[in-house]
Amino acid sequence: MVPYHIVPNTYLGNVSGFEECGVYAFFPHLYYQHRLSNFLTNDQLIMFFDLLLKSITNSDFYNSTYLQHLPLSARHAKYASYAKFGETGLSFKEGIGWQQSLHYFLPPNGLADVSFRLAVVIEDSGNFDLADFVCLLSSKNLKTMFRSSAPQDLFAQFQGRCLAVFNSEHISPSST
């Protein structure tokens, strides 16, 4: 068993209503002992996000109100992040690379279905290195955010915030 911080992972986004809490996808099949980093290669990242977008668009939970704002592919999202600068007349200079962050919102009611569909799509595509991914939350500076001096107070405030934001039937506590 290895600690998660050395397992290849990618950032998926923040939790709406608890922006200090980031969501990461970890890929245990991509880990090997002498791996130099915990980042996905560009090809792995593009493959994962293309499969994720395919799973979202094939979901019955999201209608065109949400889907119209999503990129068509990982490459489309990357190039769209450069679009603002082209529209304002700023030029892209090789080596400097201006890029804006794009944000997308998906309501939580369909995320369990998307996760299941993503697992099926990954298996069907033969990308077994991306299979069995695990989503974990990460949050920093909670002591400062909650202004807690005692660990019990910090945990109580964190738990209260989580209960207010998360649907507990979709979260499973982990011993990791």
Secondary structure, 3 states (H helix, E strand, C coil): CCCHHHCCEEEEEEECCEEEEEEEEECHHHCCCCCCCCECCHHHHHHHHHHHHHHHHCCCCCCHHHHCCCCCCHHHHHHHHHHHHHHCCCCCCCCCCCCCCCCCCCCHHHHHHHHHHHHHHHHHHCCHHHCCCEEEEEECCHHHHHCCCCHHHHHHHHHHHHHHHCCHHHCCCCCC
